[in-house]
Amino acid sequence: MSLKTTTRQVDGVTIVDCSGRITLGEGSVVLRELVRELLSKGEKKILLNLGDVNYIDSSGIGELVSAFLAVKNQGGSLKLLNLTKKVHDLLQITKLYTVFDVHDNEVAAIQTF
């Protein structure tokens, strides 16, 4: 199963609900295109809900980082929500956990923008 995304707006924040896999190829392209599209529309507060992402590989992690940087370079912020244990552990191993603003409560996360 590749990556599926749906977006919704809450209090000026774009929440992207992701499900499936963020991996080399299709999964990471989906994410890249989506972030580019949101930025082109002027959406600069982006919360990636990864609660249903069951697998992410190093390419997917790289894509999260480049999405984070793309948003930051546009003066926006991208934050992560609901990491599964697997994704959380991978971010800690790669020392990227501290780079991202990670939340496990959607309401609280929205208030940090």
C-alpha positions in Angstrom: 0.0 0.0 0.0 1.4 3.3 -1.0 0.9 6.6 0.8 -2.6 8.1 0.9 -3.2 11.6 2.2 -6.2 13.8 3.0 -5.9 17.4 4.1 -8.2 19.4 6.3 -8.1 22.8 7.8 -8.4 23.6 11.5 -7.9 27.1 12.8 -5.6 28.1 9.9 -3.5 25.0 10.2 -3.4 22.5 7.4 -3.5 19.0 8.8 -2.4 16.2 6.5 -3.6 12.8 7.5 -1.2 10.3 6.1 -1.7 6.5 5.9 0.3 3.8 4.4 4.1 3.8 3.7 6.5 6.6 3.1 9.2 4.9 1.1 11.6 5.4 -1.8 9.6 6.1 -4.9 5.9 6.7 -4.8 5.4 7.4 -1.1 8.0 10.1 -0.9 6.9 11.7 -4.2 3.3 11.9 -2.9 4.6 13.8 0.2 6.9 16.1 -1.8 4.2 17.0 -4.3 1.7 17.7 -1.6 4.0 20.0 0.4 4.9 21.9 -2.8 1.2 22.3 -3.6 0.3 23.5 -0.1 3.2 26.0 -0.2 2.1 27.3 -3.6 -1.3 28.0 -2.1 0.3 30.0 0.7 -0.4 27.3 3.3 2.5 27.6 5.7 1.3 25.9 8.9 1.4 22.2 8.2 0.8 19.4 10.6 1.6 15.9 9.3 -0.5 13.4 11.1 1.6 10.1 10.8 -0.6 8.0 13.0 -1.5 5.6 10.2 1.9 5.5 8.6 2.9 1.9 9.2 6.3 2.0 7.6 8.9 4.6 6.7 12.3 4.0 5.2 15.4 6.2 5.1 14.2 7.8 1.9 10.9 8.6 3.6 12.8 10.2 6.5 14.8 12.2 4.0 11.6 13.3 2.4 10.3 14.5 5.8 13.4 16.5 6.3 13.3 18.1 2.9 9.6 18.9 3.4 10.5 20.5 6.8 13.2 22.6 5.1 11.0 23.6 2.2 8.3 24.9 4.5 10.9 26.6 6.8 12.5 28.3 3.8 9.1 29.8 3.0 8.8 31.2 6.5 6.4 28.5 7.6 6.5 25.6 9.9 5.9 21.9 9.5 5.2 19.7 12.6 4.6 16.0 13.2 1.7 14.4 15.0 1.0 10.9 16.3 4.2 9.1 15.5 3.9 5.3 15.7 6.6 3.7 17.8 8.4 2.5 14.7 8.6 6.0 13.2 9.4 7.5 16.6 12.3 5.1 17.1 13.6 5.7 13.6 13.7 9.5 14.2 15.5 8.9 17.5 18.1 6.6 15.9 18.7 9.1 13.1 19.0 12.0 15.7 16.2 13.8 13.8 13.7 13.7 16.7 15.1 17.0 18.0 14.9 18.6 14.6 11.1 18.2 14.3 8.5 19.6 16.5 6.7 16.4 17.5 3.2 16.2 19.1 0.8 13.5 20.2 -2.2 15.7 20.8 -3.8 17.4 17.8 -5.5 20.2 19.7 -2.3 21.0 21.6 -0.2 20.8 18.4 -2.5 23.3 16.6 -2.1 25.8 19.4 1.7 25.8 19.0 1.6 27.4 15.5 
